[in-house]
Amino acid sequence: MEAVEYRSVIKFLYLKGQNSTAEKCPNYSAVTHWVRKFKSGFLSVMDEHREGRPPSVLTEKNVSTVEKLIMQDRRITVKQLAFETKISIGSVETILHDHLNLNKVSA
């Protein structure tokens, strides 16, 4: 079950004034957390928007930036690309292999 579905069940049981026991269920602290939220008047089961790091750096802008850098210097390394674009090495490798269809060529 998804987290939103669990929250919906917790909300339903809370509003009915019932307790529930099940084999596959969230841990006790998660249930008490959501019951407290429902008691305080928060009745949405969806997650609130959080500030912070964007969910993905695999944007069209980053893909085109990596592609331009490669076209300028075909011998540029993954580490150099990561440093210049401020993207992790793993994300640069994903862009190279999955988005630009480039493979490592041995000398």
N, CA, C and O atoms as a GROMACS GRO file, in nm:
protein
  428
    1MET      N    1   0.084  -0.118   0.000
    1MET     CA    2   0.000   0.000   0.000
    1MET      C    3   0.089   0.125   0.000
    1MET      O    4   0.196   0.126   0.062
    2GLU      N    5   0.046   0.226  -0.067
    2GLU     CA    6   0.117   0.353  -0.071
    2GLU      C    7   0.095   0.430   0.058
    2GLU      O    8   0.000   0.403   0.132
    3ALA      N    9   0.182   0.526   0.087
    3ALA     CA   10   0.174   0.604   0.209
    3ALA      C   11   0.042   0.681   0.217
    3ALA      O   12  -0.018   0.691   0.325
    4VAL      N   13  -0.004   0.734   0.105
    4VAL     CA   14  -0.129   0.810   0.104
    4VAL      C   15  -0.248   0.719   0.137
    4VAL      O   16  -0.342   0.761   0.205
    5GLU      N   17  -0.242   0.594   0.090
    5GLU     CA   18  -0.350   0.500   0.121
    5GLU      C   19  -0.352   0.468   0.270
    5GLU      O   20  -0.458   0.463   0.331
    6TYR      N   21  -0.233   0.446   0.329
    6TYR     CA   22  -0.227   0.421   0.473
    6TYR      C   23  -0.284   0.540   0.550
    6TYR      O   24  -0.360   0.523   0.645
    7ARG      N   25  -0.246   0.660   0.508
    7ARG     CA   26  -0.296   0.779   0.577
    7ARG      C   27  -0.447   0.790   0.567
    7ARG      O   28  -0.514   0.832   0.662
    8SER      N   29  -0.500   0.752   0.451
    8SER     CA   30  -0.646   0.757   0.435
    8SER      C   31  -0.715   0.660   0.530
    8SER      O   32  -0.818   0.693   0.588
    9VAL      N   33  -0.658   0.541   0.545
    9VAL     CA   34  -0.716   0.442   0.637
    9VAL      C   35  -0.705   0.493   0.781
    9VAL      O   36  -0.801   0.482   0.857
   10ILE      N   37  -0.589   0.548   0.818
   10ILE     CA   38  -0.572   0.602   0.953
   10ILE      C   39  -0.672   0.713   0.979
   10ILE      O   40  -0.733   0.719   1.086
   11LYS      N   41  -0.690   0.801   0.880
   11LYS     CA   42  -0.786   0.910   0.895
   11LYS      C   43  -0.928   0.855   0.912
   11LYS      O   44  -1.002   0.899   0.999
   12PHE      N   45  -0.964   0.758   0.830
   12PHE     CA   46  -1.098   0.699   0.836
   12PHE      C   47  -1.122   0.638   0.974
   12PHE      O   48  -1.226   0.662   1.036
   13LEU      N   49  -1.027   0.558   1.021
   13LEU     CA   50  -1.043   0.492   1.151
   13LEU      C   51  -1.043   0.593   1.266
   13LEU      O   52  -1.115   0.577   1.364
   14TYR      N   53  -0.962   0.698   1.253
   14TYR     CA   54  -0.960   0.802   1.356
   14TYR      C   55  -1.096   0.871   1.364
   14TYR      O   56  -1.149   0.892   1.473
   15LEU      N   57  -1.151   0.906   1.250
   15LEU     CA   58  -1.280   0.976   1.248
   15LEU      C   59  -1.392   0.887   1.301
   15LEU      O   60  -1.490   0.937   1.356
   16LYS      N   61  -1.380   0.754   1.283
   16LYS     CA   62  -1.479   0.661   1.336
   16LYS      C   63  -1.453   0.626   1.483
   16LYS      O   64  -1.537   0.563   1.548
   17GLY      N   65  -1.337   0.668   1.535
   17GLY     CA   66  -1.303   0.640   1.673
   17GLY      C   67  -1.259   0.496   1.697
   17GLY      O   68  -1.275   0.445   1.808
   18GLN      N   69  -1.206   0.431   1.595
   18GLN     CA   70  -1.166   0.291   1.608
   18GLN      C   71  -1.014   0.277   1.602
   18GLN      O   72  -0.943   0.361   1.548
   19ASN      N   73  -0.968   0.168   1.659
   19ASN     CA   74  -0.828   0.128   1.646
   19ASN      C   75  -0.821   0.013   1.549
   19ASN      O   76  -0.921  -0.056   1.527
   20SER      N   77  -0.705  -0.008   1.490
   20SER     CA   78  -0.692  -0.117   1.393
   20SER      C   79  -0.560  -0.188   1.415
   20SER      O   80  -0.460  -0.127   1.451
   21THR      N   81  -0.562  -0.318   1.393
   21THR     CA   82  -0.438  -0.396   1.391
   21THR      C   83  -0.438  -0.474   1.261
   21THR      O   84  -0.540  -0.528   1.218
   22ALA      N   85  -0.322  -0.478   1.199
   22ALA     CA   86  -0.309  -0.549   1.071
   22ALA      C   87  -0.167  -0.602   1.061
   22ALA      O   88  -0.076  -0.555   1.129
   23GLU      N   89  -0.149  -0.701   0.974
   23GLU     CA   90  -0.016  -0.758   0.955
   23GLU      C   91   0.076  -0.660   0.883
   23GLU      O   92   0.189  -0.636   0.927
   24LYS      N   93   0.029  -0.605   0.773
   24LYS     CA   94   0.110  -0.511   0.696
   24LYS      C   95   0.057  -0.371   0.722
   24LYS      O   96  -0.044  -0.329   0.667
   25CYS      N   97   0.128  -0.299   0.806
   25CYS     CA   98   0.084  -0.164   0.838
   25CYS      C   99   0.206  -0.080   0.874
   25CYS      O  100   0.312  -0.134   0.903
   26PRO      N  101   0.192   0.052   0.871
   26PRO     CA  102   0.304   0.139   0.908
   26PRO      C  103   0.337   0.122   1.057
   26PRO      O  104   0.254   0.072   1.134
   27ASN      N  105   0.457   0.162   1.096
   27ASN     CA  106   0.496   0.147   1.235
   27ASN      C  107   0.414   0.238   1.326
   27ASN      O  108   0.346   0.330   1.280
   28TYR      N  109   0.421   0.212   1.454
   28TYR     CA  110   0.338   0.282   1.553
   28TYR      C  111   0.364   0.432   1.552
   28TYR      O  112   0.269   0.511   1.563
   29SER      N  113   0.490   0.474   1.541
   29SER     CA  114   0.520   0.617   1.544
   29SER      C  115   0.459   0.690   1.424
   29SER      O  116   0.416   0.805   1.438
   30ALA      N  117   0.454   0.626   1.308
   30ALA     CA  118   0.393   0.689   1.191
   30ALA      C  119   0.243   0.706   1.211
   30ALA      O  120   0.186   0.809   1.175
   31VAL      N  121   0.180   0.605   1.269
   31VAL     CA  122   0.036   0.613   1.295
   31VAL      C  123   0.006   0.723   1.395
   31VAL      O  124  -0.085   0.803   1.375
   32THR      N  125   0.082   0.728   1.505
   32THR     CA  126   0.056   0.832   1.606
   32THR      C  127   0.083   0.971   1.550
   32THR      O  128   0.014   1.067   1.586
   33HIS      N  129   0.184   0.982   1.463
   33HIS     CA  130   0.212   1.112   1.400
   33HIS      C  131   0.090   1.161   1.321
   33HIS      O  132   0.050   1.276   1.333
   34TRP      N  133   0.032   1.072   1.239
   34TRP     CA  134  -0.081   1.113   1.157
   34TRP      C  135  -0.208   1.134   1.239
   34TRP      O  136  -0.289   1.220   1.207
   35VAL      N  137  -0.226   1.056   1.344
   35VAL     CA  138  -0.343   1.078   1.431
   35VAL      C  139  -0.333   1.215   1.496
   35VAL      O  140  -0.432   1.287   1.505
   36ARG      N  141  -0.212   1.252   1.541
   36ARG     CA  142  -0.193   1.387   1.598
   36ARG      C  143  -0.225   1.496   1.496
   36ARG      O  144  -0.288   1.596   1.530
   37LYS      N  145  -0.182   1.476   1.372
   37LYS     CA  146  -0.211   1.575   1.267
   37LYS      C  147  -0.362   1.587   1.245
   37LYS      O  148  -0.414   1.697   1.231
   38PHE      N  149  -0.432   1.472   1.241
   38PHE     CA  150  -0.577   1.476   1.220
   38PHE      C  151  -0.647   1.541   1.339
   38PHE      O  152  -0.744   1.614   1.320
   39LYS      N  153  -0.600   1.515   1.461
   39LYS     CA  154  -0.659   1.576   1.580
   39LYS      C  155  -0.643   1.728   1.578
   39LYS      O  156  -0.731   1.801   1.626
   40SER      N  157  -0.532   1.775   1.524
   40SER     CA  158  -0.507   1.919   1.522
   40SER      C  159  -0.584   1.990   1.410
   40SER      O  160  -0.577   2.112   1.398
   41GLY      N  161  -0.658   1.914   1.329
   41GLY     CA  162  -0.740   1.975   1.225
   41GLY      C  163  -0.686   1.959   1.085
   41GLY      O  164  -0.754   1.996   0.989
   42PHE      N  165  -0.567   1.906   1.070
   42PHE     CA  166  -0.508   1.882   0.938
   42PHE      C  167  -0.570   1.755   0.883
   42PHE      O  168  -0.541   1.646   0.932
   43LEU      N  169  -0.655   1.766   0.781
   43LEU     CA  170  -0.728   1.650   0.732
   43LEU      C  171  -0.683   1.600   0.594
   43LEU      O  172  -0.741   1.505   0.542
   44SER      N  173  -0.582   1.663   0.536
   44SER     CA  174  -0.531   1.616   0.408
   44SER      C  175  -0.436   1.498   0.430
   44SER      O  176  -0.359   1.497   0.525
   45VAL      N  177  -0.443   1.400   0.342
   45VAL     CA  178  -0.354   1.285   0.353
   45VAL      C  179  -0.233   1.298   0.258
   45VAL      O  180  -0.148   1.210   0.256
   46MET      N  181  -0.227   1.405   0.183
   46MET     CA  182  -0.118   1.426   0.089
   46MET      C  183   0.000   1.493   0.159
   46MET      O  184  -0.018   1.565   0.256
   47ASP      N  185   0.122   1.467   0.108
   47ASP     CA  186   0.240   1.532   0.162
   47ASP      C  187   0.238   1.680   0.126
   47ASP      O  188   0.189   1.720   0.021
   48GLU      N  189   0.292   1.762   0.217
   48GLU     CA  190   0.302   1.905   0.190
   48GLU      C  191   0.427   1.929   0.105
   48GLU      O  192   0.521   1.850   0.107
   49HIS      N  193   0.426   2.040   0.030
   49HIS     CA  194   0.541   2.077  -0.050
   49HIS      C  195   0.658   2.110   0.042
   49HIS      O  196   0.641   2.179   0.142
   50ARG      N  197   0.777   2.061   0.007
   50ARG     CA  198   0.896   2.088   0.087
   50ARG      C  199   0.996   2.163   0.004
   50ARG      O  200   1.013   2.138  -0.116
   51GLU      N  201   1.064   2.258   0.069
   51GLU     CA  202   1.173   2.329   0.003
   51GLU      C  203   1.296   2.240   0.005
   51GLU      O  204   1.306   2.148   0.085
   52GLY      N  205   1.388   2.268  -0.082
   52GLY     CA  206   1.512   2.192  -0.082
   52GLY      C  207   1.560   2.162  -0.221
   52GLY      O  208   1.525   2.231  -0.318
   53ARG      N  209   1.638   2.060  -0.230
   53ARG     CA  210   1.700   2.021  -0.355
   53ARG      C  211   1.594   1.979  -0.456
   53ARG      O  212   1.497   1.913  -0.421
   54PRO      N  213   1.612   2.018  -0.582
   54PRO     CA  214   1.516   1.974  -0.684
   54PRO      C  215   1.518   1.823  -0.697
   54PRO      O  216   1.620   1.760  -0.670
   55PRO      N  217   1.406   1.764  -0.738
   55PRO     CA  218   1.400   1.619  -0.743
   55PRO      C  219   1.495   1.555  -0.842
   55PRO      O  220   1.532   1.439  -0.826
   56SER      N  221   1.535   1.628  -0.943
   56SER     CA  222   1.623   1.568  -1.043
   56SER      C  223   1.704   1.676  -1.112
   56SER      O  224   1.656   1.786  -1.137
   57VAL      N  225   1.828   1.642  -1.144
   57VAL     CA  226   1.911   1.734  -1.221
   57VAL      C  227   1.912   1.695  -1.368
   57VAL      O  228   1.982   1.756  -1.449
   58LEU      N  229   1.834   1.595  -1.403
   58LEU     CA  230   1.829   1.548  -1.541
   58LEU      C  231   1.728   1.630  -1.620
   58LEU      O  232   1.624   1.579  -1.662
   59THR      N  233   1.760   1.756  -1.640
   59THR     CA  234   1.672   1.846  -1.714
   59THR      C  235   1.727   1.864  -1.855
   59THR      O  236   1.842   1.833  -1.884
   60GLU      N  237   1.643   1.916  -1.941
   60GLU     CA  238   1.686   1.941  -2.079
   60GLU      C  239   1.802   2.041  -2.083
   60GLU      O  240   1.892   2.029  -2.166
   61LYS      N  241   1.799   2.138  -1.993
   61LYS     CA  242   1.906   2.237  -1.988
   61LYS      C  243   2.039   2.171  -1.956
   61LYS      O  244   2.139   2.199  -2.021
   62ASN      N  245   2.041   2.082  -1.856
   62ASN     CA  246   2.164   2.014  -1.819
   62ASN      C  247   2.211   1.919  -1.928
   62ASN      O  248   2.331   1.907  -1.953
   63VAL      N  249   2.119   1.852  -1.994
   63VAL     CA  250   2.155   1.761  -2.103
   63VAL      C  251   2.218   1.841  -2.217
   63VAL      O  252   2.320   1.799  -2.272
   64SER      N  253   2.159   1.954  -2.252
   64SER     CA  254   2.215   2.034  -2.361
   64SER      C  255   2.349   2.096  -2.322
   64SER      O  256   2.437   2.111  -2.407
   65THR      N  257   2.366   2.132  -2.194
   65THR     CA  258   2.494   2.187  -2.148
   65THR      C  259   2.604   2.082  -2.159
   65THR      O  260   2.713   2.111  -2.207
   66VAL      N  261   2.575   1.960  -2.115
   66VAL     CA  262   2.673   1.852  -2.126
   66VAL      C  263   2.704   1.824  -2.272
   66VAL      O  264   2.820   1.804  -2.308
   67GLU      N  265   2.604   1.823  -2.356
   67GLU     CA  266   2.625   1.798  -2.498
   67GLU      C  267   2.714   1.906  -2.562
   67GLU      O  268   2.803   1.874  -2.641
   68LYS      N  269   2.690   2.032  -2.528
   68LYS     CA  270   2.772   2.142  -2.582
   68LYS      C  271   2.917   2.129  -2.538
   68LYS      O  272   3.008   2.150  -2.618
   69LEU      N  273   2.938   2.095  -2.410
   69LEU     CA  274   3.075   2.079  -2.361
   69LEU      C  275   3.147   1.965  -2.433
   69LEU      O  276   3.266   1.975  -2.461
   70ILE      N  277   3.075   1.858  -2.462
   70ILE     CA  278   3.135   1.745  -2.533
   70ILE      C  279   3.168   1.783  -2.677
   70ILE      O  280   3.272   1.743  -2.729
   71MET      N  281   3.081   1.860  -2.741
   71MET     CA  282   3.106   1.900  -2.879
   71MET      C  283   3.224   1.998  -2.888
   71MET      O  284   3.293   2.003  -2.989
   72GLN      N  285   3.248   2.075  -2.781
   72GLN     CA  286   3.362   2.165  -2.779
   72GLN      C  287   3.494   2.090  -2.759
   72GLN      O  288   3.596   2.125  -2.818
   73ASP      N  289   3.490   1.986  -2.677
   73ASP     CA  290   3.611   1.908  -2.648
   73ASP      C  291   3.571   1.761  -2.635
   73ASP      O  292   3.518   1.720  -2.531
   74ARG      N  293   3.596   1.683  -2.738
   74ARG     CA  294   3.555   1.542  -2.740
   74ARG      C  295   3.634   1.458  -2.640
   74ARG      O  296   3.596   1.345  -2.611
   75ARG      N  297   3.745   1.512  -2.586
   75ARG     CA  298   3.829   1.436  -2.493
   75ARG      C  299   3.804   1.476  -2.347
   75ARG      O  300   3.881   1.438  -2.259
   76ILE      N  301   3.700   1.549  -2.323
   76ILE     CA  302   3.668   1.592  -2.187
   76ILE      C  303   3.628   1.470  -2.104
   76ILE      O  304   3.562   1.378  -2.154
   77THR      N  305   3.669   1.468  -1.977
   77THR     CA  306   3.639   1.354  -1.891
   77THR      C  307   3.507   1.376  -1.817
   77THR      O  308   3.453   1.486  -1.812
   78VAL      N  309   3.456   1.267  -1.762
   78VAL     CA  310   3.332   1.274  -1.685
   78VAL      C  311   3.351   1.364  -1.563
   78VAL      O  312   3.263   1.442  -1.527
   79LYS      N  313   3.469   1.352  -1.500
   79LYS     CA  314   3.498   1.436  -1.383
   79LYS      C  315   3.499   1.584  -1.420
   79LYS      O  316   3.448   1.667  -1.345
   80GLN      N  317   3.556   1.617  -1.536
   80GLN     CA  318   3.558   1.756  -1.581
   80GLN      C  319   3.417   1.805  -1.610
   80GLN      O  320   3.381   1.918  -1.576
   81LEU      N  321   3.337   1.720  -1.673
   81LEU     CA  322   3.197   1.757  -1.700
   81LEU      C  323   3.121   1.782  -1.571
   81LEU      O  324   3.046   1.878  -1.560
   82ALA      N  325   3.141   1.695  -1.473
   82ALA     CA  326   3.074   1.710  -1.344
   82ALA      C  327   3.117   1.839  -1.276
   82ALA      O  328   3.034   1.910  -1.219
   83PHE      N  329   3.246   1.870  -1.281
   83PHE     CA  330   3.296   1.992  -1.218
   83PHE      C  331   3.241   2.117  -1.285
   83PHE      O  332   3.198   2.210  -1.218
   84GLU      N  333   3.241   2.118  -1.417
   84GLU     CA  334   3.197   2.238  -1.490
   84GLU      C  335   3.046   2.260  -1.484
   84GLU      O  336   3.001   2.374  -1.485
   85THR      N  337   2.970   2.153  -1.477
   85THR     CA  338   2.824   2.168  -1.474
   85THR      C  339   2.767   2.167  -1.333
   85THR      O  340   2.649   2.195  -1.313
   86LYS      N  341   2.854   2.132  -1.234
   86LYS     CA  342   2.810   2.122  -1.093
   86LYS      C  343   2.702   2.015  -1.077
   86LYS      O  344   2.606   2.032  -1.001
   87ILE      N  345   2.719   1.905  -1.149
   87ILE     CA  346   2.631   1.790  -1.142
   87ILE      C  347   2.715   1.672  -1.094
   87ILE      O  348   2.835   1.668  -1.122
   88SER      N  349   2.656   1.579  -1.024
   88SER     CA  350   2.731   1.464  -0.976
   88SER      C  351   2.782   1.379  -1.092
   88SER      O  352   2.728   1.382  -1.203
   89ILE      N  353   2.886   1.304  -1.064
   89ILE     CA  354   2.945   1.217  -1.167
   89ILE      C  355   2.842   1.116  -1.216
   89ILE      O  356   2.833   1.089  -1.336
   90GLY      N  357   2.764   1.060  -1.124
   90GLY     CA  358   2.662   0.963  -1.162
   90GLY      C  359   2.556   1.023  -1.254
   90GLY      O  360   2.511   0.958  -1.348
   91SER      N  361   2.516   1.146  -1.225
   91SER     CA  362   2.416   1.212  -1.310
   91SER      C  363   2.474   1.243  -1.448
   91SER      O  364   2.404   1.232  -1.549
   92VAL      N  365   2.601   1.283  -1.452
   92VAL     CA  366   2.666   1.307  -1.582
   92VAL      C  367   2.671   1.178  -1.662
   92VAL      O  368   2.646   1.178  -1.782
   93GLU      N  369   2.705   1.068  -1.595
   93GLU     CA  370   2.710   0.939  -1.666
   93GLU      C  371   2.572   0.898  -1.717
   93GLU      O  372   2.560   0.843  -1.826
   94THR      N  373   2.468   0.926  -1.638
   94THR     CA  374   2.331   0.897  -1.683
   94THR      C  375   2.296   0.979  -1.806
   94THR      O  376   2.237   0.928  -1.901
   95ILE      N  377   2.333   1.107  -1.805
   95ILE     CA  378   2.307   1.194  -1.920
   95ILE      C  379   2.381   1.140  -2.043
   95ILE      O  380   2.324   1.132  -2.152
   96LEU      N  381   2.507   1.103  -2.025
   96LEU     CA  382   2.586   1.054  -2.137
   96LEU      C  383   2.530   0.926  -2.195
   96LEU      O  384   2.518   0.913  -2.317
   97HIS      N  385   2.496   0.830  -2.110
   97HIS     CA  386   2.455   0.699  -2.159
   97HIS      C  387   2.308   0.693  -2.199
   97HIS      O  388   2.274   0.639  -2.304
   98ASP      N  389   2.220   0.749  -2.115
   98ASP     CA  390   2.077   0.733  -2.138
   98ASP      C  391   2.017   0.840  -2.228
   98ASP      O  392   1.925   0.813  -2.305
   99HIS      N  393   2.068   0.963  -2.218
   99HIS     CA  394   2.007   1.072  -2.294
   99HIS      C  395   2.081   1.104  -2.424
   99HIS      O  396   2.019   1.135  -2.525
  100LEU      N  397   2.214   1.096  -2.420
  100LEU     CA  398   2.292   1.128  -2.539
  100LEU      C  399   2.340   1.004  -2.613
  100LEU      O  400   2.399   1.015  -2.720
  101ASN      N  401   2.314   0.886  -2.558
  101ASN     CA  402   2.353   0.759  -2.619
  101ASN      C  403   2.501   0.753  -2.654
  101ASN      O  404   2.539   0.705  -2.761
  102LEU      N  405   2.584   0.802  -2.564
  102LEU     CA  406   2.730   0.798  -2.584
  102LEU      C  407   2.788   0.688  -2.498
  102LEU      O  408   2.744   0.666  -2.385
  103ASN      N  409   2.888   0.620  -2.553
  103ASN     CA  410   2.957   0.513  -2.481
  103ASN      C  411   3.106   0.541  -2.474
  103ASN      O  412   3.162   0.614  -2.556
  104LYS      N  413   3.170   0.481  -2.374
  104LYS     CA  414   3.314   0.494  -2.358
  104LYS      C  415   3.383   0.415  -2.470
  104LYS      O  416   3.345   0.302  -2.500
  105VAL      N  417   3.482   0.476  -2.531
  105VAL     CA  418   3.555   0.411  -2.638
  105VAL      C  419   3.698   0.392  -2.590
  105VAL      O  420   3.761   0.487  -2.544
  106SER      N  421   3.751   0.270  -2.601
  106SER     CA  422   3.888   0.241  -2.561
  106SER      C  423   3.985   0.289  -2.666
  106SER      O  424   3.952   0.294  -2.785
  107ALA      N  425   4.107   0.325  -2.621
  107ALA     CA  426   4.208   0.370  -2.715
  107ALA      C  427   4.278   0.253  -2.777
  107ALA      O  428   4.368   0.271  -2.859
   0.00000   0.00000   0.00000
